[in-house]
Amino acid sequence: MRTFKPSTMISLTLALLLAFFLVTGCATSQKEMTDEANSVRVPPGDPTEFWDAQGWEDMSKAEQALWGALGWTEASWNEEEKPPASEDKYWNQLSDEEREAAEKLGYTKDSWDNS
């Protein structure tokens, strides 16, 4: 049976602990990144003020998808092309899909119609 010096055992233990924390830390980071990409923020207060202050690149993929359901693209958000038709619609003129997206972005009938 082979024996190790105490210093070798300490080094081996530290290496194994470091490897464990690196592996579990990376897995957590991947999960957090996935959660962040799928998250939709709830605006505090007026949703129009909140979203107007956001750049397209500041939004999660899920938020971009919801704005996409309302016809927005990165170019229209950045005012490089005209806004989508939903911009000029009242709440009751939105399709079910558009209304659902607007709700998930924090809008209500009143906040949408008064924006």
LUMLONU-633707 format. One record per residue: x, y, z of N, C-alpha, C, O, CB in turn; residue number from 1; residue in one letter. Coordinates in nm, 2 decimals. Last residue first. Glycine has a CB too. Example, Ala and Ser with C-alpha at 12.3 -4.5 7.8 and 13.67 -1.06 7.14 Angstrom:
2
{{1.28 -0.22 0.71} {1.37 -0.11 0.71} {1.29 0.00 0.79} {1.34 0.11 0.80} {1.41 -0.06 0.57} 2 'S'}
{{1.32 -0.57 0.78} {1.23 -0.45 0.78} {1.32 -0.33 0.78} {1.42 -0.33 0.85} {1.13 -0.45 0.90} 1 'A'}
This chain:
115
{{-5.07 5.55 -2.29} {-4.92 5.56 -2.32} {-4.90 5.64 -2.45} {-4.78 5.66 -2.49} {-4.86 5.42 -2.32} 115 'S'}
{{-5.33 5.49 -2.24} {-5.28 5.62 -2.20} {-5.13 5.64 -2.22} {-5.07 5.74 -2.18} {-5.31 5.65 -2.05} 114 'N'}
{{-5.36 5.22 -2.31} {-5.44 5.33 -2.38} {-5.39 5.47 -2.35} {-5.41 5.56 -2.43} {-5.58 5.32 -2.35} 113 'D'}
{{-5.19 5.10 -2.12} {-5.17 5.09 -2.26} {-5.23 5.20 -2.34} {-5.17 5.27 -2.42} {-5.21 4.95 -2.32} 112 'W'}
{{-5.31 5.16 -1.87} {-5.17 5.21 -1.90} {-5.13 5.20 -2.05} {-5.06 5.28 -2.10} {-5.07 5.12 -1.82} 111 'S'}
{{-5.56 5.04 -1.91} {-5.55 5.19 -1.88} {-5.41 5.23 -1.92} {-5.39 5.34 -1.98} {-5.58 5.22 -1.74} 110 'D'}
{{-5.50 4.77 -1.95} {-5.58 4.84 -2.05} {-5.56 4.99 -2.03} {-5.53 5.07 -2.13} {-5.73 4.81 -2.04} 109 'K'}
{{-5.16 4.73 -1.85} {-5.30 4.71 -1.83} {-5.38 4.79 -1.94} {-5.31 4.86 -2.02} {-5.35 4.75 -1.69} 108 'T'}
{{-4.83 4.60 -1.87} {-4.94 4.69 -1.92} {-5.07 4.64 -1.88} {-5.10 4.52 -1.87} {-4.93 4.71 -2.07} 107 'Y'}
{{-4.62 4.42 -1.82} {-4.66 4.51 -1.72} {-4.78 4.61 -1.75} {-4.81 4.69 -1.67} {-4.55 4.59 -1.67} 106 'G'}
{{-4.56 4.23 -2.00} {-4.46 4.34 -1.99} {-4.51 4.45 -1.89} {-4.45 4.55 -1.88} {-4.45 4.41 -2.13} 105 'L'}
{{-4.78 4.07 -1.99} {-4.66 4.02 -1.94} {-4.55 4.13 -1.92} {-4.46 4.12 -1.84} {-4.60 3.90 -2.02} 104 'K'}
{{-4.95 4.24 -2.14} {-4.97 4.22 -1.99} {-4.85 4.16 -1.93} {-4.82 4.20 -1.81} {-5.09 4.11 -1.98} 103 'E'}
{{-4.84 4.22 -2.39} {-4.84 4.35 -2.32} {-4.86 4.33 -2.17} {-4.80 4.40 -2.09} {-4.95 4.44 -2.38} 102 'A'}
{{-4.89 3.95 -2.45} {-4.75 4.00 -2.44} {-4.75 4.13 -2.36} {-4.66 4.15 -2.28} {-4.69 4.02 -2.58} 101 'A'}
{{-5.17 3.96 -2.45} {-5.10 3.88 -2.36} {-4.96 3.92 -2.34} {-4.91 3.92 -2.23} {-5.11 3.73 -2.40} 100 'E'}
{{-5.21 4.13 -2.67} {-5.26 4.17 -2.54} {-5.19 4.09 -2.43} {-5.15 4.14 -2.32} {-5.41 4.15 -2.53} 99 'R'}
{{-5.11 3.98 -2.88} {-5.05 4.11 -2.85} {-5.09 4.15 -2.70} {-5.00 4.20 -2.63} {-5.09 4.22 -2.95} 98 'E'}
{{-5.28 3.76 -2.87} {-5.14 3.74 -2.85} {-5.07 3.87 -2.81} {-4.99 3.87 -2.72} {-5.07 3.68 -2.98} 97 'E'}
{{-5.53 3.88 -2.93} {-5.51 3.81 -2.80} {-5.36 3.80 -2.77} {-5.32 3.81 -2.66} {-5.58 3.67 -2.81} 96 'D'}
{{-5.45 4.21 -3.08} {-5.49 4.07 -3.09} {-5.47 4.00 -2.95} {-5.41 4.06 -2.86} {-5.41 3.99 -3.19} 95 'S'}
{{-5.59 4.53 -2.99} {-5.48 4.43 -2.99} {-5.53 4.29 -3.01} {-5.64 4.26 -2.96} {-5.40 4.44 -2.86} 94 'L'}
{{-5.81 4.68 -2.95} {-5.77 4.65 -3.09} {-5.66 4.55 -3.10} {-5.63 4.50 -3.21} {-5.73 4.78 -3.17} 93 'Q'}
{{-5.83 4.73 -2.69} {-5.93 4.64 -2.74} {-5.90 4.61 -2.89} {-5.97 4.53 -2.95} {-6.07 4.70 -2.73} 92 'N'}
{{-5.61 4.91 -2.66} {-5.60 4.78 -2.60} {-5.70 4.69 -2.66} {-5.67 4.57 -2.69} {-5.64 4.80 -2.45} 91 'W'}
{{-5.54 5.08 -2.98} {-5.59 5.08 -2.84} {-5.60 4.93 -2.79} {-5.59 4.84 -2.87} {-5.73 5.14 -2.84} 90 'Y'}
{{-5.24 5.12 -3.17} {-5.37 5.05 -3.14} {-5.41 5.07 -3.00} {-5.32 5.09 -2.91} {-5.35 4.90 -3.17} 89 'K'}
{{-5.00 5.21 -3.25} {-5.11 5.30 -3.26} {-5.25 5.24 -3.23} {-5.35 5.29 -3.26} {-5.11 5.35 -3.41} 88 'D'}
{{-4.83 5.00 -3.20} {-4.80 5.13 -3.14} {-4.92 5.22 -3.14} {-4.94 5.30 -3.05} {-4.68 5.19 -3.20} 87 'E'}
{{-4.89 4.80 -3.37} {-4.94 4.79 -3.24} {-4.92 4.92 -3.16} {-4.99 4.95 -3.06} {-4.88 4.67 -3.16} 86 'S'}
{{-4.74 4.84 -3.60} {-4.88 4.89 -3.60} {-4.94 4.89 -3.46} {-5.02 4.97 -3.43} {-4.96 4.80 -3.69} 85 'A'}
{{-4.40 4.94 -3.50} {-4.50 4.85 -3.55} {-4.65 4.91 -3.54} {-4.67 5.01 -3.47} {-4.49 4.71 -3.48} 84 'P'}
{{-4.21 5.23 -3.61} {-4.27 5.14 -3.51} {-4.37 5.05 -3.57} {-4.43 5.08 -3.67} {-4.32 5.22 -3.39} 83 'P'}
{{-3.96 5.24 -3.87} {-4.09 5.29 -3.81} {-4.14 5.19 -3.71} {-4.11 5.07 -3.72} {-4.19 5.32 -3.92} 82 'K'}
{{-3.61 5.22 -3.79} {-3.73 5.19 -3.88} {-3.85 5.23 -3.80} {-3.85 5.25 -3.68} {-3.73 5.05 -3.94} 81 'E'}
{{-3.46 5.30 -3.59} {-3.39 5.29 -3.73} {-3.50 5.26 -3.83} {-3.47 5.27 -3.95} {-3.28 5.18 -3.72} 80 'E'}
{{-3.53 5.30 -3.33} {-3.58 5.41 -3.41} {-3.51 5.41 -3.55} {-3.49 5.52 -3.61} {-3.57 5.54 -3.34} 79 'E'}
{{-3.48 5.08 -3.18} {-3.37 5.18 -3.19} {-3.40 5.29 -3.28} {-3.32 5.37 -3.32} {-3.24 5.11 -3.23} 78 'N'}
{{-3.71 4.94 -3.24} {-3.68 4.98 -3.10} {-3.58 5.09 -3.10} {-3.59 5.19 -3.02} {-3.64 4.86 -3.01} 77 'W'}
{{-3.66 4.87 -3.50} {-3.77 4.96 -3.47} {-3.75 5.02 -3.33} {-3.79 5.13 -3.30} {-3.91 4.89 -3.49} 76 'S'}
{{-3.43 4.70 -3.47} {-3.43 4.82 -3.55} {-3.54 4.92 -3.52} {-3.51 5.04 -3.51} {-3.43 4.79 -3.70} 75 'A'}
{{-3.53 4.49 -3.31} {-3.42 4.58 -3.26} {-3.42 4.71 -3.34} {-3.39 4.81 -3.28} {-3.29 4.50 -3.27} 74 'E'}
{{-3.89 4.51 -3.34} {-3.76 4.45 -3.37} {-3.65 4.54 -3.31} {-3.68 4.65 -3.26} {-3.74 4.43 -3.53} 73 'T'}
{{-4.23 4.46 -3.25} {-4.11 4.54 -3.24} {-3.99 4.45 -3.28} {-3.99 4.33 -3.26} {-4.09 4.59 -3.10} 72 'W'}
{{-4.47 4.32 -3.25} {-4.42 4.37 -3.38} {-4.29 4.45 -3.37} {-4.24 4.49 -3.48} {-4.52 4.46 -3.44} 71 'G'}
{{-4.54 4.20 -3.02} {-4.61 4.33 -3.05} {-4.56 4.40 -3.18} {-4.60 4.51 -3.21} {-4.59 4.42 -2.93} 70 'L'}
{{-4.37 4.00 -3.02} {-4.51 3.96 -3.04} {-4.59 4.09 -3.07} {-4.70 4.08 -3.13} {-4.56 3.89 -2.92} 69 'A'}
{{-4.14 4.15 -2.95} {-4.15 4.09 -3.09} {-4.29 4.05 -3.12} {-4.34 4.07 -3.23} {-4.06 3.97 -3.11} 68 'G'}
{{-4.18 4.18 -2.68} {-4.19 4.30 -2.77} {-4.20 4.26 -2.92} {-4.27 4.32 -2.99} {-4.07 4.39 -2.75} 67 'W'}
{{-4.14 3.91 -2.62} {-4.27 3.97 -2.59} {-4.29 4.10 -2.68} {-4.39 4.12 -2.73} {-4.28 4.00 -2.44} 66 'L'}
{{-3.87 3.88 -2.70} {-3.97 3.80 -2.76} {-4.11 3.86 -2.74} {-4.19 3.86 -2.83} {-3.97 3.65 -2.71} 65 'A'}
{{-3.74 4.05 -2.52} {-3.74 4.08 -2.66} {-3.85 4.01 -2.74} {-3.91 4.06 -2.83} {-3.60 4.05 -2.72} 64 'Q'}
{{-3.80 3.91 -2.28} {-3.85 4.04 -2.30} {-3.85 4.08 -2.45} {-3.95 4.14 -2.50} {-3.78 4.14 -2.22} 63 'E'}
{{-3.64 3.68 -2.34} {-3.79 3.67 -2.32} {-3.86 3.80 -2.34} {-3.96 3.81 -2.40} {-3.82 3.61 -2.18} 62 'A'}
{{-3.39 3.78 -2.35} {-3.44 3.72 -2.47} {-3.59 3.71 -2.46} {-3.67 3.73 -2.56} {-3.38 3.58 -2.49} 61 'K'}
{{-3.39 4.10 -2.17} {-3.36 3.95 -2.18} {-3.42 3.90 -2.31} {-3.50 3.97 -2.37} {-3.43 3.88 -2.05} 60 'S'}
{{-3.25 4.41 -2.26} {-3.36 4.32 -2.24} {-3.32 4.18 -2.25} {-3.22 4.14 -2.32} {-3.48 4.35 -2.34} 59 'M'}
{{-3.05 4.57 -2.35} {-3.06 4.56 -2.20} {-3.17 4.46 -2.17} {-3.18 4.42 -2.05} {-3.10 4.69 -2.14} 58 'D'}
{{-3.07 4.59 -2.62} {-2.96 4.50 -2.57} {-2.97 4.48 -2.42} {-2.91 4.39 -2.36} {-2.83 4.55 -2.61} 57 'E'}
{{-3.26 4.79 -2.64} {-3.30 4.65 -2.68} {-3.20 4.55 -2.62} {-3.23 4.44 -2.58} {-3.30 4.64 -2.83} 56 'W'}
{{-3.27 4.98 -2.34} {-3.22 4.96 -2.47} {-3.25 4.81 -2.51} {-3.27 4.73 -2.42} {-3.06 4.98 -2.48} 55 'G'}
{{-3.52 5.15 -2.15} {-3.44 5.03 -2.18} {-3.39 5.02 -2.32} {-3.47 5.05 -2.41} {-3.52 4.90 -2.14} 54 'Q'}
{{-3.69 5.35 -2.12} {-3.55 5.37 -2.06} {-3.46 5.25 -2.09} {-3.34 5.26 -2.06} {-3.56 5.40 -1.91} 53 'A'}
{{-3.93 5.25 -2.20} {-3.87 5.36 -2.28} {-3.72 5.38 -2.24} {-3.64 5.42 -2.32} {-3.95 5.49 -2.27} 52 'D'}
{{-4.00 5.09 -1.99} {-3.95 5.03 -2.11} {-3.88 5.13 -2.20} {-3.79 5.10 -2.28} {-4.07 4.96 -2.18} 51 'W'}
{{-4.07 5.29 -1.79} {-3.97 5.18 -1.77} {-3.91 5.13 -1.90} {-3.79 5.13 -1.91} {-4.03 5.07 -1.69} 50 'F'}
{{-4.27 5.44 -1.91} {-4.15 5.50 -1.87} {-4.04 5.40 -1.85} {-3.92 5.42 -1.89} {-4.17 5.58 -1.74} 49 'E'}
{{-4.46 5.23 -1.95} {-4.40 5.30 -2.06} {-4.28 5.37 -2.03} {-4.18 5.36 -2.10} {-4.51 5.40 -2.12} 48 'T'}
{{-4.53 5.14 -1.69} {-4.45 5.05 -1.77} {-4.39 5.13 -1.89} {-4.28 5.09 -1.94} {-4.54 4.94 -1.82} 47 'P'}
{{-4.50 5.32 -1.39} {-4.55 5.33 -1.53} {-4.46 5.24 -1.62} {-4.34 5.26 -1.64} {-4.54 5.48 -1.58} 46 'D'}
{{-4.41 5.09 -1.13} {-4.47 5.22 -1.17} {-4.52 5.21 -1.32} {-4.57 5.11 -1.36} {-4.38 5.33 -1.16} 45 'G'}
{{-4.17 4.88 -1.22} {-4.22 4.94 -1.10} {-4.28 5.07 -1.15} {-4.22 5.16 -1.21} {-4.11 4.97 -0.99} 44 'P'}
{{-4.22 4.61 -1.44} {-4.19 4.75 -1.42} {-4.25 4.80 -1.30} {-4.37 4.78 -1.27} {-4.23 4.83 -1.54} 43 'P'}
{{-4.09 4.30 -1.41} {-4.21 4.37 -1.39} {-4.18 4.52 -1.36} {-4.11 4.54 -1.26} {-4.30 4.30 -1.27} 42 'V'}
{{-3.89 4.12 -1.65} {-3.90 4.21 -1.54} {-4.04 4.28 -1.53} {-4.11 4.30 -1.63} {-3.79 4.32 -1.55} 41 'R'}
{{-3.86 3.79 -1.72} {-3.93 3.92 -1.77} {-3.95 4.00 -1.64} {-4.01 3.96 -1.55} {-4.07 3.89 -1.84} 40 'V'}
{{-3.62 3.55 -1.81} {-3.69 3.63 -1.71} {-3.75 3.75 -1.78} {-3.70 3.81 -1.87} {-3.61 3.66 -1.60} 39 'S'}
{{-3.45 3.40 -1.97} {-3.60 3.37 -1.97} {-3.68 3.45 -1.88} {-3.80 3.43 -1.87} {-3.62 3.22 -1.94} 38 'N'}
{{-3.20 3.49 -1.91} {-3.25 3.50 -2.05} {-3.40 3.48 -2.06} {-3.46 3.53 -2.15} {-3.17 3.40 -2.14} 37 'A'}
{{-3.19 3.42 -1.64} {-3.19 3.56 -1.67} {-3.24 3.58 -1.82} {-3.32 3.67 -1.84} {-3.05 3.62 -1.66} 36 'E'}
{{-3.18 3.14 -1.66} {-3.29 3.20 -1.59} {-3.30 3.35 -1.63} {-3.41 3.39 -1.65} {-3.27 3.19 -1.44} 35 'D'}
{{-2.93 3.12 -1.80} {-3.05 3.07 -1.86} {-3.17 3.13 -1.80} {-3.26 3.17 -1.87} {-3.06 2.91 -1.85} 34 'T'}
{{-2.76 3.22 -1.60} {-2.76 3.28 -1.73} {-2.89 3.24 -1.81} {-2.96 3.33 -1.87} {-2.64 3.25 -1.82} 33 'M'}
{{-2.80 3.04 -1.40} {-2.84 3.18 -1.37} {-2.85 3.25 -1.51} {-2.94 3.33 -1.53} {-2.73 3.25 -1.29} 32 'E'}
{{-2.69 2.81 -1.52} {-2.84 2.81 -1.48} {-2.88 2.96 -1.46} {-2.99 2.99 -1.51} {-2.86 2.73 -1.35} 31 'K'}
{{-2.43 2.89 -1.55} {-2.50 2.85 -1.67} {-2.65 2.86 -1.64} {-2.73 2.91 -1.72} {-2.47 2.72 -1.72} 30 'Q'}
{{-2.36 2.92 -1.28} {-2.35 3.04 -1.37} {-2.44 3.01 -1.49} {-2.51 3.10 -1.54} {-2.21 3.07 -1.40} 29 'S'}
{{-2.38 2.66 -1.19} {-2.47 2.76 -1.13} {-2.47 2.88 -1.23} {-2.58 2.94 -1.25} {-2.43 2.81 -0.99} 28 'T'}
{{-2.17 2.54 -1.33} {-2.31 2.50 -1.35} {-2.41 2.60 -1.30} {-2.51 2.62 -1.36} {-2.33 2.36 -1.28} 27 'A'}
{{-1.96 2.68 -1.22} {-1.99 2.70 -1.36} {-2.13 2.65 -1.39} {-2.20 2.72 -1.47} {-1.89 2.62 -1.45} 26 'C'}
{{-1.97 2.58 -0.95} {-1.98 2.73 -0.98} {-2.02 2.75 -1.13} {-2.10 2.84 -1.15} {-1.85 2.80 -0.95} 25 'G'}
{{-1.91 2.32 -0.99} {-2.05 2.36 -0.94} {-2.07 2.50 -0.96} {-2.18 2.54 -0.99} {-2.06 2.32 -0.79} 24 'T'}
{{-1.65 2.34 -1.08} {-1.75 2.27 -1.16} {-1.89 2.31 -1.12} {-1.97 2.34 -1.20} {-1.74 2.12 -1.15} 23 'V'}
{{-1.52 2.48 -0.88} {-1.52 2.53 -1.02} {-1.63 2.47 -1.10} {-1.70 2.54 -1.17} {-1.38 2.50 -1.09} 22 'L'}
{{-1.56 2.32 -0.66} {-1.61 2.45 -0.66} {-1.61 2.51 -0.80} {-1.71 2.58 -0.84} {-1.54 2.54 -0.57} 21 'F'}
{{-1.41 2.09 -0.74} {-1.55 2.08 -0.71} {-1.62 2.21 -0.72} {-1.73 2.23 -0.78} {-1.57 2.02 -0.57} 20 'F'}
{{-1.15 2.19 -0.77} {-1.22 2.13 -0.89} {-1.37 2.13 -0.86} {-1.45 2.16 -0.95} {-1.16 1.99 -0.92} 19 'A'}
{{-1.10 2.26 -0.50} {-1.10 2.36 -0.61} {-1.18 2.31 -0.73} {-1.26 2.39 -0.79} {-0.96 2.40 -0.64} 18 'L'}
{{-1.11 2.00 -0.39} {-1.21 2.10 -0.35} {-1.22 2.21 -0.45} {-1.33 2.26 -0.48} {-1.17 2.16 -0.21} 17 'L'}
{{-0.89 1.88 -0.52} {-1.02 1.83 -0.53} {-1.13 1.93 -0.49} {-1.23 1.94 -0.56} {-1.04 1.70 -0.45} 16 'L'}
{{-0.68 2.05 -0.42} {-0.71 2.04 -0.57} {-0.85 1.99 -0.59} {-0.92 2.03 -0.68} {-0.60 1.95 -0.63} 15 'A'}
{{-0.69 2.00 -0.15} {-0.72 2.13 -0.20} {-0.75 2.13 -0.35} {-0.84 2.20 -0.39} {-0.60 2.23 -0.17} 14 'L'}
{{-0.62 1.73 -0.15} {-0.75 1.77 -0.10} {-0.79 1.91 -0.15} {-0.90 1.93 -0.19} {-0.75 1.77 0.06} 13 'T'}
{{-0.36 1.75 -0.25} {-0.46 1.67 -0.32} {-0.60 1.71 -0.28} {-0.69 1.73 -0.36} {-0.44 1.52 -0.30} 12 'L'}
{{-0.24 1.90 -0.05} {-0.24 1.95 -0.19} {-0.35 1.88 -0.27} {-0.43 1.94 -0.34} {-0.11 1.93 -0.26} 11 'S'}
{{-0.27 1.72 0.16} {-0.33 1.85 0.17} {-0.34 1.91 0.03} {-0.44 1.97 0.00} {-0.24 1.95 0.26} 10 'I'}
{{-0.12 1.50 0.07} {-0.26 1.49 0.10} {-0.33 1.62 0.11} {-0.44 1.63 0.06} {-0.28 1.41 0.24} 9 'M'}
{{0.14 1.62 0.06} {0.08 1.57 -0.06} {-0.07 1.55 -0.04} {-0.15 1.59 -0.13} {0.14 1.44 -0.11} 8 'T'}
{{0.18 1.67 0.33} {0.17 1.78 0.24} {0.11 1.74 0.11} {0.04 1.82 0.04} {0.31 1.84 0.22} 7 'S'}
{{0.19 1.41 0.44} {0.08 1.50 0.48} {0.07 1.62 0.38} {-0.04 1.66 0.35} {0.11 1.55 0.62} 6 'P'}
{{0.27 1.17 0.18} {0.31 1.26 0.28} {0.20 1.35 0.32} {0.11 1.37 0.23} {0.44 1.34 0.23} 5 'K'}
{{0.10 0.85 0.14} {0.13 0.99 0.10} {0.18 1.07 0.21} {0.14 1.05 0.33} {0.01 1.06 0.03} 4 'F'}
{{0.17 0.51 0.07} {0.13 0.62 0.16} {0.17 0.75 0.11} {0.27 0.76 0.03} {0.19 0.60 0.30} 3 'T'}
{{0.05 0.22 -0.08} {0.13 0.34 -0.10} {0.08 0.44 0.00} {-0.04 0.45 0.02} {0.12 0.40 -0.24} 2 'R'}
{{0.08 -0.12 0.00} {0.00 0.00 0.00} {0.09 0.12 0.00} {0.19 0.13 0.07} {-0.10 0.00 0.12} 1 'M'}
